[in-house]
Amino acid sequence: MPAAVRTVRFPVALPAGLAEEARAELLARGGEPDGAAFRFGYLLGLELGRLPELPALRRLHRALCDDVVESGYSLSFFKTTAGAAPAVAEGVHFAGFHLDTHPEIRSDDQGVELARLLINLAPTPRAFRYAEIDRFELVHMGVRVPRADYQVVDLPAAVEVRTIEIAPLERGAVHALAFWASVVPHVGSDGPEGHFLASYEVVLPFADGGERLSDPTPSL
């Protein structure tokens, strides 16, 4: 299959302190007090009209669009947490493997998949777990994999799971994970410091899309 998961490095000149300011704006959206053991905040791509209320996040989004994100990709989300996330059985903080979907991905397979660029904007690495199997192989093994629904994937016991780290934000560059979010079962893995991520996505023909997420300085 095409390169399904790989890390890449993008040169980008972010103003000093901009990422921290943007993260603070997101955390303030979550509404939890500063001293709370766990805080979170997010902005979905559908909420771009709210960016004027978040000036640091607006500047950060513009810088990433100008210097990192390829034409055709759109914002999926900015999201951040601070502190250790609670254990839950479902929802955005659920620590189980899943496949993503998109309105353009229908139950009748049209040969397109969701390519995602996940950018680490935190000063700490972001761990990411993924299964050494794709949705096509899962179907052959008898695992139900609906195309039109976000779904948690119960991996067969024999499937190998790998962990990869997205390097932290550095001066003059960001690191990202380029992967097929609708093909490879995956889940982020938080440490007690939480995370700060930006995600951009596009629907592409599966055979071609992986080559578009390239960079002269790949991390992997």
Secondary structure as GFF3:
##gff-version 3
##sequence-region A 1 220
A	DSSP	beta_strand	5	11	.	.	.	ID=ss1
A	DSSP	alpha_helix	18	30	.	.	.	ID=ss2
A	DSSP	beta_strand	39	44	.	.	.	ID=ss3
A	DSSP	three_ten_helix	45	53	.	.	.	ID=ss4
A	DSSP	alpha_helix	55	67	.	.	.	ID=ss5
A	DSSP	beta_strand	74	82	.	.	.	ID=ss6
A	DSSP	beta_strand	98	99	.	.	.	ID=ss7
A	DSSP	beta_strand	112	120	.	.	.	ID=ss8
A	DSSP	beta_strand	126	131	.	.	.	ID=ss9
A	DSSP	alpha_helix	135	140	.	.	.	ID=ss10
A	DSSP	beta_strand	151	152	.	.	.	ID=ss11
A	DSSP	beta_strand	161	166	.	.	.	ID=ss12
A	DSSP	beta_strand	173	180	.	.	.	ID=ss13
A	DSSP	beta_strand	186	189	.	.	.	ID=ss14
A	DSSP	beta_strand	195	205	.	.	.	ID=ss15
A	DSSP	alpha_helix	206	212	.	.	.	ID=ss16
A	DSSP	beta_strand	217	218	.	.	.	ID=ss17
###
